[in-house]
Amino acid sequence: MREVKRPALPPHLHMFPVTFAFFAAGALFFLAALLFGVWKVPHLVKTAAFHSPEGILLAHMLLLGWATMIAMGASYQVTQVLLRTSMYSRKLAFFQVIVYVAGVLLLLVSFWNWTPLGMGMGGGLIVLAVAVYAFNLGVTYVRSKLWTPVTVGASLSLLDLCVTVVLGTTLGIAAWTGWSPARYELLFFTHMWFGLVGWLAGLLVSYRLKLLPMFYVSRKTGTKLNYAIILFFQAGVWLGAGGWWSENRMLSNTGLLCVVVSLGILGWFVRGVRNQSSGKQPIGAVRVADVLIAVTFLLAVVWTLLHVGSGAAAQSYRVVSTLMLYVVLGWFSASILAYLTKIIPFLWWAHQFRTKEQKKGAVLLAEMVPQSRLTMELWGYLTGVGLVMCGNLFGASAVAALGICIMLADVALFLVELARVFRY
């Protein structure tokens, strides 16, 4: 009996193995970070020590190991959709996956043992991987010559990632060469600002402009106002970074105000997308990510007002660390989880059912994941995030311990439910 040859992957799925590798690795790092958090977060809250080696280890597990891996994996796929072209080099992408994961693992182990040599080697591998990633995406963007608010925003976020890596490398050099504590602290805050706001938040904001109309099957698409979202946001990133580095309050306040304006316009755009939705597909957990846009906007307004009125209060340890917990564990992580409920089923469906005959008998996308249960689990996860934030703000380690346990349980259930997609 002659074997039927499986159709080749369509062009827009050539990067599927790379995307899947990043998604799988990122999910494992997320679970590992939450397990580590169950063990260490109560102590870090009680001793106000999120800036300690253990806190730095946890932050890099979440930012480099979870959020950035998911962002890189998604960007390989989304870039091809945005530009209607294939990536410049699939081989470079495979190389980058291996080098980046190895670099993150080595860096985290070195943070745990606090070995400068290992930190340098792990950091060097990460720098190499980011350089390859930036080159691969950069050449793809330049060759396509298709510039929209989404591609402009993604490109500027890629630049912010490169700056973040350079500043992180500089932090390592500064620690070994003995910079003054005050100057080191300013460098640290600038590094965090570029990484959190410029790279991850910037990419999240940019991709939202494209993904939300697709998820809602909305008539509301990109307009010139979307350029204002991107330009205000990136202006805020660079003005804010200049303010943190130079200790210029006027500059940092202006940067914060630009970010607030951008988030406000984004919230208006999201409202328009929902109102003009014409699809019958269940939206599910994506609604949770929409709510977080409004929450993020309100928190940004409050912090900006606090920063303008009393810079010392706004930059106090409890306030800053609680805000960072919300950004990383709440806004970033919950939004990523929500979007994965749409992205993973679509990619797997397209990967498994490639011919017209296969698609006719295929399961419907809406039936591949239980959207209602995933949404409930995501709300449960955010309840845990809220408890961790309250525990940290008021120094209540027992409340934070309860919160991190709830987060771990809900994420584990969420990922198991989502992994059932692969049974088809």
HELIX and SHEET records of a PDB file:
HELIX    1   1 PRO A   11  LEU A   13  5                                   3    
HELIX    2   2 PHE A   16  THR A   47  1                                  32    
HELIX    3   3 PRO A   53  LEU A   62  1                                  10    
HELIX    4   4 LEU A   63  ALA A   67  3                                   5    
HELIX    5   5 THR A   68  LEU A   83  1                                  16    
HELIX    6   6 ARG A   90  ASN A  113  1                                  24    
HELIX    7   7 PRO A  116  SER A  144  1                                  29    
HELIX    8   8 PRO A  149  THR A  177  1                                  29    
HELIX    9   9 PRO A  181  TRP A  193  1                                  13    
HELIX   10  10 PHE A  194  ALA A  201  3                                   8    
HELIX   11  11 GLY A  202  TYR A  216  1                                  15    
HELIX   12  12 LEU A  225  SER A  246  1                                  22    
HELIX   13  13 ARG A  249  ASN A  275  1                                  27    
HELIX   14  14 VAL A  286  GLY A  309  1                                  24    
HELIX   15  15 GLY A  311  ALA A  314  1                                   4    
HELIX   16  16 TYR A  317  LEU A  325  1                                   9    
HELIX   17  17 TYR A  326  PHE A  332  3                                   7    
HELIX   18  18 SER A  333  GLN A  352  1                                  20    
HELIX   19  19 LYS A  356  LYS A  360  1                                   5    
HELIX   20  20 LEU A  365  GLU A  367  5                                   3    
HELIX   21  21 GLN A  371  PHE A  394  1                                  24    
HELIX   22  22 SER A  397  ALA A  419  1                                  23    
HELIX   23  23 ARG A  420  ARG A  423  5                                   4    
END                                                                             
